[in-house]
Each structure stands twice: as structure tokens, then as C-alpha cells.
Amino acid sequence: MLKPILLVEDDKRDLELTLVALERSQLANEVIVVRDGAQALDYLLREGDFRQREEGNPAVVLLDLKLPKVNGLEVLQKVRATESLRSMPVVMLTSSQEESDVLRSYELGVNAYVVKPVEFKQFVAAIADLGVFWAVLNEPPPGSAKASRRYE
């Protein structure tokens, strides 16, 4: 059973580019989109609007660092502090090259830190590679299930 990819992105342009890149990589995984950190936590913890979603974790969370309501570092910290989410792969996908952001992300347990390339072709290639690795090649932890909806 294919596990979804959770994409947490508030910037419309980056969201569109990421979705195009994932589509071009021809992954069969569904992409669930949420637009802020609070919504990401609600999805992952099956709370709020996501109380009724199926059990299971995504194959990977592609998490922006600079998010409204709850930032990416806070989301990551909550994920790593929650037993049922702790082993789920999280990739920080951000424009920030700040050493402090990279260091803090790894201290909190991020699996990978990827700086979004500025050039479209490079961006598409980077996202496609990420999608293929985390959704196809990586063996995810047990406890994931296929979701059936996209939330925007």
C-alpha cells in the first residue's frame, strides 16, 4: 500500500513548483498539502479538521521552515516528541541557508535538510529526487496507511 507524502508549504509559488516537480517524477503516492504548521500537526496527530482521517503516518513529511502559526522547527520538535510519529521521516525543505537553522533542524532530529534551488530546472530535479528516494527507495517505518484526500 502506498503511503502519502505530506507537503507543508505556505508559499503559493513554492507549493506549485513542488507539486509540478513531484508530478513530473511520476510517483504514484498521493500528496497531501497543508499550508501552515498548526494544520500539519492537526493532520499528523489526527486532530481538528483531520480527526476522521485514516490512521497511519505519511511516507515522508516535506516541511518548510518558515511557516505561519507554528514554524517548521516547532512542528519537527513535536513530531520527535510524539511516540507514534518519532520514526517518521521528515525533510526540511526550505530557502534558509542559515547555519543556525540547519544546526537546529539536525539537533531536533530532521532526516535531511534541503535548500530549495532558485532555478526552476534544479528545483524540479531536487524535488523529484527527494520524492523518489523517500517514497520509493526508502523503507519507511511501520504504521503508515494510504490517505484518500488532499487538504488545501
N, C-alpha and C positions, 0 to 999 in steps of 0.2 A: 504494500500500500504506500503510495507516495505521500510524503509529508509536505505541508505547505511551507513557503518561505514567508516570514513576517518582515515586511519593509516598513520601517518607522522613519518617515521623512515629512518635513513640514514645507519645504521649498517646492513650489509647483514645477519649476523648471527641472530641478534635480530629480523630482519624482517621475516626471515624464521621460526624462533621459534614462533613468534606471529601469523603468518598465519597458521601454523600447529595447534596451540592451538585453534584459532578461528574455524578452520575446525572441530576439534575434539568436539567442543561444539555444533556442528550441527546447527548453526544459519543459517537461510535462507537469512540473509542480505548479500548483496554484500559488499565486502571490496575494497575500493578504496585506492590505495597505491601511495603516493608521497614521494620523497626522500630528500627534503630539505624544509626549512621554506618559501622560496620565492615561491616555487611550491605550497605549502599548501595555501598561501594567494591568489595566482592566482586561484586555484581551488575554494576556498571559495567565492572570490569576482567575479568569472566568468570573469577573465581577461586572457591575454596571450593565451597560448595553450588551455585554458578552456573557452574561450568566448562563445563557442557553446553548452556547457553542459546545461542540463535541469535545470530549476530553482528549488530551494529548498535546504535546509540545510541537512547535514547528521544527523543521529540519535545521533551520538556522534563522537567527534574527539579524537583519541588516539594520543597524541602529545609527542614526545621525547623532552627533554630539550636541549640537546646539538646537534644542527643541523647546517649544513653549510648554508652560505648565510644570513639567518635570523634565530636567535635562537628561541627556544620554548617560552621563555618569551616575546619576541617581537611579535611573532605570537599571543600569548594569549592577549597581550595588544591591538593589532589591532582588534582582534575579539571582545573584550569587548567595544571597542570604535566605532564599526560599528553597527548601529541600527539594520540592518537586521540579524546580527549574534549574537548579545548580549546575547540572551537567549539560544543559542545552548550549549548543554553540552560539556565540554572539560575536559578530563582526562589527566593529566601529567603522562606519563608512562616512567620512567627514571631510570638510575642506580644511580643517585645522591641522597645521603642521607644528603647532606649539609643542615644544618638548614636554612641558608640564601636562598637557592633555594626553600625550602618548604615554608618558610615565604613569599617570594616574589611572588610565584605562587598563594598563597591564597590571598595576597593583590591585585593581578591583577584579581581575580575572578575565579580561577580554581574550578571546581566542585569536583575533587578528585585528590589526589597526590599518585601515586602508585610506589613504588620502585620495579624494576624488580628483582625477585628472581634469584639467581645464579644457583640453582639446577633445572634441566630440568623438573622434575615432578611438583615441586612447581610452576615453571613458567607457565606450561601448565594449571594447576589448576587456577592460578591467572587470566590469560588471559580469560579462559573460563568463570569464574565468572564475570569478567568485561563485557564481551560480552553479556552474558545473562542478566545481570542487565540493562545495558544501552540500549540494542537493543530490549529487550523483556519486562522486568518488568517496566522500567521507562517510564512514559508518557511524550514524548518529546513535545517541544513547536510546535505550528502550523508553517507551512511554509517549510516543508521538502517534497522532492519528490524522487522517485526511480531513481537512475542513472543507466546507462547501460554499463559503461566501467570501466576497471581497467587501471590506468596510472602508468607506472613504468619507 
